[in-house]
């Protein structure tokens, strides 16, 4: 998982306007692999389950319906790639920026002082691929600041750094 | 932003950290912790309970199942508040399954009835008694502790410096019985963390003591500090309230639905029962929009005191809320269509930790000028006309994103608040103080991108957010960063959490306190003459 899309400077989708004083970090390529795997594991059996009974009962022409999930796979393959490229984050002096989304773009800014807790989670599938997810909670439940697909080392580094910065700048409600 | 700014922010943050409480980073803003002592005496009582009134009892007895827990008891009327529950349950069951109930009752003989009562009554009485016996509360220097539970013991420790509001409620029956319930609004408290019921006088005295302690008044003075004097700022007359309700669209809309829907249902199905089934919820809606609101908002009084804003209201159920300074997360000013010619507005406010059932009304209806006066007390330094005027309309091309509605959208920012405007028929202006902004979001959908527009949303601590919709994309990008900067620095100008400890040790506090304190109001010191000498000697953390 060496290549993590470590693009420097302004990102392609340019949701960050003012040039941040840090590097935009991408997420691990393994995340893309996991997501594509999940896509294949759900849609390919679905295609088979749709096509086979139709072929046997109604004839081969009807089995073309099985192509629909396959088309979804083809589209999803590319969409997941674009989505994966859109995930990026940068640690600035006073806040963390998370940018994501292709069609619906979102950029979240969380000042370090507002962080209430930092959570690192890793499910079984994510662990298998060496991934972890960092989630930031502020006092507002609507704050949506999650970075999926980090290498465990990077996740821990980020967690420690965020906790440290949050502790130094913490503020009440 | 430059490195130098980062440095200053760092120092500011560190200075605040020293005074605002070292627990902030670990416990966060959640002011309430719940422990289950589980028989170990150490967990339930922390060492600082030394000055508590009832701490003569040793900590060990608190968790012994047979002993009387330390602290004060609730009012003896408390067990009776659930007395209606079995009756209601029986009624609901018989309504649900009428045939079976009747069958049962024909089989019941006097002997069975006596036997049932002989078992049920003592059990219910014992449950009521023990649940009352094992519920107690205790005020320490820093916390309010509530112990409950007969089998599963539960101790809630509510940190006083995190108090967002104090509510005293007196429902109709409680007023008859002369009792009241008291609740501390703290992030993380649940409905069961309220003290129901206390004697009326006791509740008021407890409120005064809790506020005094939360304000940072010297611990030994707090129990006798008494209620801080208050001054009435606004009282909504019955006439204004009724006129306002009559001119609201919601009540009439609900009434129209009440007339239309059952008629349509009856015409379509021909069944009276179906029409009735449609009528009942509709009537409920009408009641909620008219009569219910009238009862709730009757005699609405806003008063100010050094402990913050006091709201009193209600015709049958009297309710009182005290909102300490600097607790308001967001304010919304609504202007329904028919109120505009009279210049009336409705003001709602959001406080962290307040229950979801609460509407969070500040003023149900008042002329704009009077509302502005109250608003200036809630958000010091905010001028209603100025804030509303700061909202800049969206670019004209936004009409392709939100036809008609685009005219209502607007956004602006003053020195202290983030302002958004929306709505055509009912105009809404939302103000979020920069200091309360938790995170900032830039959002853009595909169609907005085509129109070179974007939304900027800010999240605040009362689990809400407001969005400046359909801004020009360049402006929105700049705005995200500017707002993040403002909310970061805004925090430093806010008053101290313990609002009476202005001169404690925080170098920035005196200046910021006077700026953030009650402007034009009697100052904190003048308001509580009794405690003023003690104010400086108070250790910041109590």
Boltz contact constraints between the chains, C-beta under 6 A:
constraints:
  - contact:
      token1: [A, 17]
      token2: [B, 477]
      max_distance: 6.0
  - contact:
      token1: [A, 18]
      token2: [B, 481]
      max_distance: 6.0
  - contact:
      token1: [A, 93]
      token2: [B, 6]
      max_distance: 6.0
  - contact:
      token1: [A, 94]
      token2: [B, 6]
      max_distance: 6.0
  - contact:
      token1: [A, 94]
      token2: [B, 9]
      max_distance: 6.0
  - contact:
      token1: [A, 94]
      token2: [B, 488]
      max_distance: 6.0
  - contact:
      token1: [A, 95]
      token2: [B, 484]
      max_distance: 6.0
  - contact:
      token1: [A, 103]
      token2: [B, 446]
      max_distance: 6.0
  - contact:
      token1: [A, 104]
      token2: [B, 445]
      max_distance: 6.0
  - contact:
      token1: [A, 105]
      token2: [B, 444]
      max_distance: 6.0
  - contact:
      token1: [A, 106]
      token2: [B, 443]
      max_distance: 6.0
  - contact:
      token1: [A, 107]
      token2: [B, 442]
      max_distance: 6.0
  - contact:
      token1: [A, 108]
      token2: [B, 441]
      max_distance: 6.0
  - contact:
      token1: [A, 109]
      token2: [B, 440]
      max_distance: 6.0
  - contact:
      token1: [A, 109]
      token2: [B, 480]
      max_distance: 6.0
  - contact:
      token1: [A, 109]
      token2: [B, 484]
      max_distance: 6.0
  - contact:
      token1: [A, 110]
      token2: [B, 439]
      max_distance: 6.0
  - contact:
      token1: [A, 111]
      token2: [B, 488]
      max_distance: 6.0
  - contact:
      token1: [A, 113]
      token2: [B, 13]
      max_distance: 6.0
  - contact:
      token1: [A, 114]
      token2: [B, 438]
      max_distance: 6.0
  - contact:
      token1: [A, 116]
      token2: [B, 28]
      max_distance: 6.0
  - contact:
      token1: [A, 138]
      token2: [B, 438]
      max_distance: 6.0
  - contact:
      token1: [A, 138]
      token2: [B, 439]
      max_distance: 6.0
  - contact:
      token1: [A, 139]
      token2: [B, 29]
      max_distance: 6.0
  - contact:
      token1: [A, 139]
      token2: [B, 438]
      max_distance: 6.0
  - contact:
      token1: [A, 139]
      token2: [B, 461]
      max_distance: 6.0
  - contact:
      token1: [A, 140]
      token2: [B, 438]
      max_distance: 6.0
  - contact:
      token1: [A, 140]
      token2: [B, 459]
      max_distance: 6.0
  - contact:
      token1: [A, 140]
      token2: [B, 460]
      max_distance: 6.0
  - contact:
      token1: [A, 140]
      token2: [B, 461]
      max_distance: 6.0
  - contact:
      token1: [A, 141]
      token2: [B, 463]
      max_distance: 6.0
  - contact:
      token1: [A, 142]
      token2: [B, 459]
      max_distance: 6.0
  - contact:
      token1: [A, 142]
      token2: [B, 465]
      max_distance: 6.0
  - contact:
      token1: [A, 143]
      token2: [B, 438]
      max_distance: 6.0
  - contact:
      token1: [A, 143]
      token2: [B, 439]
      max_distance: 6.0
  - contact:
      token1: [A, 143]
      token2: [B, 459]
      max_distance: 6.0
  - contact:
      token1: [A, 167]
      token2: [B, 25]
      max_distance: 6.0
  - contact:
      token1: [A, 168]
      token2: [B, 13]
      max_distance: 6.0
  - contact:
      token1: [A, 169]
      token2: [B, 13]
      max_distance: 6.0
  - contact:
      token1: [A, 170]
      token2: [B, 24]
      max_distance: 6.0
  - contact:
      token1: [A, 170]
      token2: [B, 25]
      max_distance: 6.0
  - contact:
      token1: [A, 171]
      token2: [B, 491]
      max_distance: 6.0
  - contact:
      token1: [A, 172]
      token2: [B, 20]
      max_distance: 6.0
  - contact:
      token1: [A, 172]
      token2: [B, 29]
      max_distance: 6.0
  - contact:
      token1: [A, 172]
      token2: [B, 497]
      max_distance: 6.0
  - contact:
      token1: [A, 173]
      token2: [B, 29]
      max_distance: 6.0
  - contact:
      token1: [A, 173]
      token2: [B, 352]
      max_distance: 6.0
  - contact:
      token1: [A, 173]
      token2: [B, 461]
      max_distance: 6.0
